Amino acid sequence: MPLLSQLCIIGMTLCQNCDLHGLKLLFMPRCLRYTGSSFCVGLRVCVMNIESKWLEDFLVLAEVRNFSLAAAKRNVTQPAFSRRIKALEQTVGAELIDRSKTPVALTASGRLFRITARTLINQMMDGIGQLSDLSKLGGNIVRVAAAHSLATSLVPSIQSELRAGKHNPILSVEAIDVDDAIEELQEGGCDLLLAFDDELLRLPPYQSLQIGQAELLPVSACDSDGNALYRLSSNREVPWLAYSPSSYMGRQVEVVRDKVNLQPVFSSSMTDLLKSLALQGVGVAWLPDYAIKQELQEGKVAIVGDESLRLPITYYAYRYQARLHPAGEQVWQALRLHVNK
């Protein structure tokens, strides 16, 4: 029984050939052009058979990074699981797993294929839901990794826009450190990434969309009269609520650190935590303007220091150039519309 007449994923099209014990998929690896009812392949076609259970095996292994654990999760023996992963690699013609590392890691091809595999599984679930007139939640989930401050400040403000459309996307947002969020995209662990400017992510095989610009502002809590508790200078030591030195924000502030006399009293990669301590008057912190708009208006914090200490930052949405599942593509287009407002 055919699953769908055709499904499109990055560089591949799904033909209608299946069985009851693991859908067998016919892939044609090429960039496809949609013509309204089908996808045209203009170059040489190489047909390959892939079973859906292999894709599910691969996704579990990509998550747990251990053959024994992945085999247990898939309820098969490790030798059988290993053979299935090897069969998948032989079929796609690329090594997906780097077995020389402990725990095992995804190769560059594996990271890209993880997006493809998850997209295809989502499309299959979505297709089965359409055929049975059921709504499948899994096909609508859009995995978003976001820098902490963007997750808490940006996402809520545009969430309603991102959900508009026929696919009813459900955002699954993970707020993590910027560098970890970038790794999450590179490893294929998310559909979209909301993070700050990264030159490598603005080059193929990634696609980027500039969402906005902001400033990192040096701020201090205010007293009852609205005056800043601390002033920045080059000769008087000021308690400093610092970003972790290895974090993106930490690297930005490091550029101006020698201009003022700062004494670190606390360190974290989380903007919200530094903001909370700054409001308590513990010290001075550099915070993104979008995270303290209300506090500035209410006079709870004040900008200290001259303009040279204000640091411009740009934030982007990133993804692989690979085509996402329909709900993911809808969210990406909603981001485009948000930017063009």
RONURO-118844 format. One record per residue (C-alpha): y, x, z. Coordinates in pm, whole numbers, padded with zeros to 5 digits, always signed. Layout:
<rs>
YXZ/...
</rs>
This chain:
<rs>
+00000+00000+00000/+00333+00155-00099/+00571+00240+00180/+00888+00233-00028/+00942+00249-00399/+01141+00567-00345/+01301+00751-00055/+01548+01034-00091/+01570+01337+00134/+01730+01673+00068/+01595+01812-00251/+01288+01587-00236/+01181+01239-00340/+00900+01033-00195/+00655+00864-00428/+00443+00563-00341/+00108+00715-00248/-00030+00666+00102/-00340+00607+00311/-00407+00456+00651/-00478+00784+00832/-00158+00976+00768/+00076+00900+00485/+00027+01141+00194/+00360+01232+00042/+00432+01360-00303/+00735+01587-00310/+00938+01716-00599/+01159+01998-00465/+01483+01984-00657/+01835+01853-00603/+01825+01489-00705/+02080+01263-00868/+02085+00898-00770/+02105+00662-01068/+02114+00331-00887/+01745+00255-00852/+01576+00591-00875/+01637+00963-00842/+01643+01187-01148/+01502+01538-01143/+01647+01746-01419/+01446+02066-01372/+01078+02165-01355/+00885+01943-01116/+00629+02090-00878/+00423+01818-00709/+00273+01877-00366/+00077+01668-00117/+00201+01654+00241/+00068+01432+00517/+00310+01265+00754/+00110+01387+01055/+00188+01745+00946/+00559+01665+00966/+00515+01515+01312/+00313+01822+01418/+00588+02049+01294/+00864+01854+01474/+00675+01869+01804/+00614+02243+01764/+00980+02300+01678/+01071+02129+02004/+00827+02289+02248/+00782+02631+02073/+00422+02664+02193/+00107+02593+01989/-00108+02496+02290/+00149+02261+02436/+00228+02108+02096/-00142+02053+02025/-00183+01878+02360/+00115+01652+02285/-00042+01565+01949/-00386+01504+02107/-00568+01756+01889/-00733+02089+01959/-00520+02399+01914/-00732+02536+01624/-00701+02206+01438/-00327+02192+01512/-00279+02550+01389/-00465+02470+01067/-00240+02172+01004/+00075+02378+01053/-00065+02645+00822/-00151+02380+00562/+00208+02254+00579/+00344+02605+00526/+00111+02667+00233/+00206+02336+00074/+00583+02388+00096/+00543+02752-00003/+00737+02898+00288/+00670+03040+00634/+00820+02791+00878/+00709+02946+01210/+00772+03302+01328/+00451+03368+01522/+00552+03724+01617/+00790+03595+01885/+00711+03453+02228/+00778+03166+02244/+00732+03107+01872/+01053+03049+01677/+01155+02879+01357/+01225+03093+01054/+01537+03030+00845/+01323+02809+00620/+01181+02634+00925/+01525+02552+01061/+01626+02389+00735/+01292+02211+00696/+01326+02066+01047/+01620+01860+00922/+01418+01754+00619/+01112+01658+00825/+01308+01454+01077/+01502+01281+00800/+01185+01186+00619/+01015+01052+00932/+01327+00846+01009/+01333+00711+00653/+00966+00617+00669/+01021+00432+00995/+01326+00261+00848/+01130+00166+00537/+00840+00024+00737/+01091-00173+00942/+01243-00319+00627/+00905-00416+00487/+00800-00584+00811/+01149-00728+00868/+01178-00530+01190/+01457-00312+01315/+01338+00036+01401/+01566+00203+01654/+01440+00553+01576/+01563+00542+01219/+01919+00469+01335/+01955+00742+01595/+02203+01012+01496/+02163+01326+01707/+02500+01486+01786/+02547+01814+01969/+02902+01857+02094/+03110+02099+02294/+03163+01960+02645/+03532+01882+02604/+03485+01721+02263/+03194+01512+02386/+03398+01368+02672/+03737+01338+02499/+03682+01301+02124/+03357+01105+02092/+03464+00805+02308/+03786+00770+02110/+03614+00745+01772/+03274+00602+01870/+03354+00250+01748/+03461+00387+01408/+03142+00591+01373/+02921+00288+01435/+03090+00067+01174/+02862-00009+00878/+02534-00172+00783/+02301+00089+00934/+02419+00039+01294/+02388+00407+01391/+02317+00485+01754/+02481+00810+01863/+02268+01032+02083/+02522+01286+02208/+02427+01601+02394/+02720+01777+02560/+02644+02148+02583/+02818+02484+02571/+02984+02559+02238/+02757+02852+02154/+02449+02653+02252/+02570+02362+02039/+02604+02592+01738/+02252+02720+01795/+02130+02361+01817/+02258+02296+01463/+02126+02626+01330/+01784+02547+01477/+01785+02201+01320/+01792+02032+01660/+02071+01791+01573/+02208+01602+01274/+02575+01672+01343/+02768+01926+01548/+03115+01876+01695/+03255+02216+01783/+03538+02457+01726/+03616+02682+01432/+03321+02897+01330/+03352+03088+01005/+02977+03108+00942/+02936+02732+00976/+03198+02675+00706/+02972+02850+00454/+02649+02732+00284/+02396+02608+00380/+02633+02420+00612/+02899+02161+00540/+03210+02122+00752/+03487+01871+00807/+03804+01956+00998/+03849+01682+01258/+04170+01796+01423/+04383+02064+01580/+04479+02116+01941/+04624+02369+02184/+04482+02540+02488/+04762+02498+02741/+04809+02701+03061/+04859+02435+03329/+04906+02409+03702/+04885+02115+03939/+05218+01980+04062/+05352+01913+04411/+05493+01579+04526/+05825+01660+04359/+05661+01727+04021/+05700+02104+04037/+05419+02335+03930/+05232+02496+04219/+05195+02823+04026/+05404+03022+03783/+05269+03280+03540/+05423+03626+03536/+05324+03983+03464/+05388+04111+03816/+05276+03836+04051/+04905+03764+04083/+04803+03404+04013/+04465+03242+04093/+04289+03174+03767/+04025+02914+03684/+03856+03097+03401/+03622+02999+03126/+03299+03196+03113/+03381+03521+02929/+03109+03462+02669/+03218+03106+02589/+03436+03010+02294/+03728+02907+02517/+03688+03222+02722/+03719+03437+02413/+04038+03255+02311/+04208+03304+02648/+04108+03670+02657/+04362+03733+02379/+04657+03664+02614/+04508+03778+02943/+04693+04109+02948/+05028+03926+02925/+05001+03779+03275/+04860+03884+03610/+04552+03669+03663/+04304+03683+03951/+03982+03495+03869/+03875+03263+04150/+03627+03047+03959/+03446+03056+03626/+03272+02790+03419/+03217+02696+03055/+03289+02330+03134/+03642+02209+03067/+03604+01902+03290/+03507+02116+03589/+03801+02353+03544/+04029+02052+03500/+03907+01898+03826/+03973+02218+04020/+04313+02264+03855/+04412+01913+03966/+04312+02009+04321/+04558+02299+04305/+04295+02574+04317/+04458+02773+04037/+04589+02789+03682/+04365+02692+03392/+04389+02688+03015/+04289+02336+02910/+04285+02165+02568/+04577+01927+02527/+04354+01631+02436/+04182+01662+02776/+04501+01639+02984/+04729+01398+02794/+04734+01142+03072/+04775+01399+03350/+05074+01554+03171/+05236+01211+03125/+05181+01122+03491/+05320+01455+03613/+04996+01559+03780/+04996+01890+03591/+05265+02095+03421/+05253+02354+03146/+05339+02699+03280/+05435+03021+03103/+05609+03063+02769/+05492+02938+02429/+05315+03263+02345/+05051+03166+02601/+04967+02844+02420/+04660+02895+02206/+04592+02692+01888/+04235+02570+01837/+04078+02375+01552/+03771+02158+01584/+03524+02055+01318/+03222+01843+01246/+02937+02049+01097/+02605+01964+00934/+02354+02110+00695/+02419+02037+00329/+02081+01863+00337/+02108+01489+00295/+02076+01308+00629/+01900+00980+00692/+02115+00672+00607/+02258+00625+00957/+02353+00995+00970/+02525+00978+00633/+02714+00670+00749/+02846+00854+01056/+02952+01149+00839/+03144+00917+00606/+03306+00750+00907/+03424+01092+01022/+03577+01147+00679/+03763+00818+00704/+03883+00908+01054/+04025+01237+00928/+04200+01073+00632/+04379+00810+00844/
</rs>
